Amino acid sequence: MVSLGGGIDVLAGGLAFPEGPAFGADGRLWFVEIKGGCVSCWDGGDVVRYESGGAPNGVAFDWRGRIWFCDSARNEIRTFDPVTEAFETICESVDGKALDKPNDLAFDAKGNLVFTCPGDSRTEPTGYVCCLGLDGTTTKIREGLYFPNGLAFTADGIELVVAETYRQRLWRGAWDAGGRAWIEPKPWAENMGGAPGPDGMAFTSTGELAVAVYGAGHVQLRATGDDLEGVFELPGKNPTNVAFDPSGKLGIVVTEAERGLLLSLPDVKLSGARLFDGGGSAFTETYSQIP
């Protein structure tokens, strides 16, 4: 594989299994610390932490500026409001059963929330993917996976990619937001390496996919499933997720769990694809009715 090079800056260290970097509308960089139980913010110097009382994982912003995250300890989808500093539980079950260690999440173009639930599916295909719809109902859209993990929608919202970490592959298929259906997903990238394999990911504005490969110590950049453009080598073997700085100053931001680092690759001049934010006032009115 070809190393894409570039310098690396350590924005913060001593983190307790960081994950899910994302930029708010005000430009601040947020992430979670799974083992620290915190939703955390890097403000350009210090890390400010907010205790969640759980094990937060993944970050997605809605249009109101709230942070949505998975909580694998409480088996819930939750939100955090940076203004009021209030936490709220949004979803805790599917098919009448508790969620099984939800992991990562993303909004689609219509405001549905798609999230992965790997549970303990490292050796058995018991992991699944869910969709929380605007009507407040949660359904499974895919089952039988070995540790479904990171996920991302294409910039136009018409395709969904999900990492099946313990099979070192990515699945990709058409996404029907109106019908809340992932249509005929197929393996898109395989034999990606890592121990265990691909984790969080983000699309560029030109359609490439940047994927953190846990256990491999790098981020892969792929134009197509078989077209590996190269890798960004990192300090630490366990990158968990990636985000693109909208301002361009930090380039690609990566969370790394082995050494507990928040990293910036400022020389990487790639812009990120637009992320969906939950869909506006109808979305808010609907979700406000959920207990």
N, C-alpha and C positions, 0 to 999 in steps of 0.2 A: 504493500500500500504506500501511496505517496503522502509524505507529511506536508501539510499546507503551511507549516511554519507560523511565524508571528510571535510577538512577545506576549507574556502572561503577567498580569498584575494580580496580587492577592489583595482583594478588597477587605476581607475579614477572615480570621482564623479562630480556632478553638470552638467551632460550632458543633452542635450535637446532632449529627446526621441531617445536614441541610438538604432541602428538596424544593421543587416548585418555584423557581424565580419568576417574577412577573413585575412589570412596571405599571404603576398607577398613572392616572391622567395627569397628575402633578409632577410626574417624572421620578418619583421616589421608587426605590427598588425594594420589593417585598419578597420574602421567602418563608419557609417553615423549617423548624427543627424538630424532627420526628421524636428523637429520644429526649429532647429537652422539653417537649410538650408546648412549644411556643410558636406563635405567629410573629415573625420578626421583620424589622425594617432596617435597611442600611441607608443612612441619611447623608452619605458622602464622607463619613468618618467613623462614627460609632454605630453599634448595633443596638436598636431599641427592641425590647422583647415584651410580648403580651402573653401571659400564661393562659393556655386554652383549657387546661384540665383534661387533656386527652393526648392523642398522638397524631397531630395534623400532618397531612400529606397532600401535595398538589396545591396549586393556586390558580384561580380564575377570577377576574374582576367583572362585576356587572356594571351597567350604565350609571348606577347610583354611587359607584365607588366602593361598594362592599366587596370584601374578599370572600369568595366561596372556597371551601377546602374539604377534603375527605378526612375523616377521623377514624383511623384503623383500630384504635383502642375502644372507642365508644360505639363503633359500627354505625356511623352517622355521616350525613352530608350536612355541613354547618356553614354559617357565615360569621364574619367579623366586620364590624363597622369601625373604620379607623377614626371617625369623628367622635362617636359616642363611646367607643371601646367596648361595645356590647357584642356578645356572642349569642347566636341563635341556632337551634337545630331545625333543619328544613325537612330532612328525610331520614328514616331509620329502618325501613323495611321494604321488602319486595315479595310479592306472592304470599303475604302473611308471615314471613320469616324475617329475622333481623338481617341486615346487610352483612356480608362476609368480608370484613376488613377492606373497605373501599380504599382505593389507592390514588387515582388521578382522575381529572375531570376537565371538560371543555364545553362551552356553549356552542350550539349550532346557529344558523342564520335566523331561525324563527324563535329562538329563546329557549329551546329544549336544552336540558343539561344531560350530557352523556358522561358516564363514569365507569371505571373498571372496578371489579371486586375479585381480586385473586385469592382471597382466603389463604388456605394452606395448600395451594395447588401446584407445588413444586414438583411432585412426583406422580400426581394423579390429575387428570384433566377435569377439575371441578370448578375452575374459575369461570367467571361470566362478566358480561358487559350489560349495563343498564341504561335506560333513558328515563329521566324525570321530565314529564311533559308539563305544558302550561296549565293543564287541568288539575295538576297536583298528583296524578297517578304515576307510579313507577312500574316499568315493565322490563323484562330481560329481552335484549335484542340479539344476544349471542351467548351460547354456553359451550362447555366442553373444551376449555382452553387450559394450557399450562401457564399459569401466572400471567394473565392479562395485566398490562401495566400502563406505560405511557400511551398517549393518544393525541391526535391532532386532526383538525379539519383543514382541507385545502382552502386557499384564499377565497375561492368562489363558493365554498360551503357544500359542494356537490359530491365530495368524496371524504371518507373517513379512514384514517390509518390507526391501527392499534398494534402495540408491541406485545408479542407472546414471548416473554423474556426467557423462560426455561426451554424454549425450542429455538432460541436465537433467530427468530423470524419476525417480520412485520406482515400484517394482514391489511389489505386495502380493498375497498369496495365502494359502490355508489351509496350516497346517503339521501334518503327520502325524508326530509324534515317534516313535511305535512303528515306522512304516514308513520313517522317515527320508526323507520325500518332501515337496516343496513343490508343492502341488496347484494347477494352473492359475493361476499368478500373472498378474496383469494390471496394466497401467499404472494407477497410483492418483493420482499427481500429475504433471503435465507442464508444460513451459515455465516451470521454476522460476527461470530466470535463473542468473547467475553465469558466470564464465569460469574453470573449466569448468562447475561446477554443484554439486548437493547432495553433501555428504560425510557426516560422522558425525551420529548422531541418538539421541534418547532419548524414550520415552513418559512422559507425565505419569500420575498415578494416576487421572485422570478421562478418559484416552483420547486427549488431544491429542498430537500429535507435534511435538517441537522439532527442527529440522533446521538444521545449520550449512551455509550455502551458500558454498562456496569461490569467491572472486572477486567476490562481491556485497557483502561486508562486513557481513553480518547473519545472524541466526538467525531462521528462519521458524517460526511456530506455526500448525499446521494441525489443525483438528478433523476434516475429511474431506479427500479429495484436492483437491476444488475449493473448499473453504472455508478460505481463508487468513485467519486471525484478525488477523494483523499480524506485525510484525517487530521484533526487538531490534537496533537499529543499534549497531555496534561500532567501536572504533578499529582500523584495519587491515582490509584487503580479504579476507584469507584465513582465516576461521575454519575449523577442521578437525573439531571435535567438541564435544559438550556433555555435561554431567552435572548431576544435581540433588543438592544437598547434603541428606542425610537429616536433618540437624539444623535445616535451614532458615536457618542463619546466613548462608551465602554465596549463597543463592538458586540461580541457574543459574551453573555454572562453564563457561567456554568457553576452549578453546585456540586461539590465533591465530598463524598462521605467518609472515605478511608482516613483522610487527614483533617476533615472538618473544615473545608475551605469554601469561600465564595470568591470565584475567579472572574477576571475580565480579560478578554482577548481584544484589546483596543485596535489592533492593526487589521482586524477582519472587517472589511468594508462591505458587508452584506446587510441589507435591510430586511426586516421581518415582515411576514404577511400580516394583514389585518386580522386581529382576533375579534370574534363576536362577543358581545357584551350583555346578552340577555334579552334584547329586543324592545326596550322602552316601557312606556307606562302600562300597557296591557299586561306585560310580564309582571310588573310590580304589583298591580292590583290582584292578579291571580295568586301570586305566591303569598301575599299578605293574608290570604284566607286559609293557608295551611297551618294546622295547629303546631 
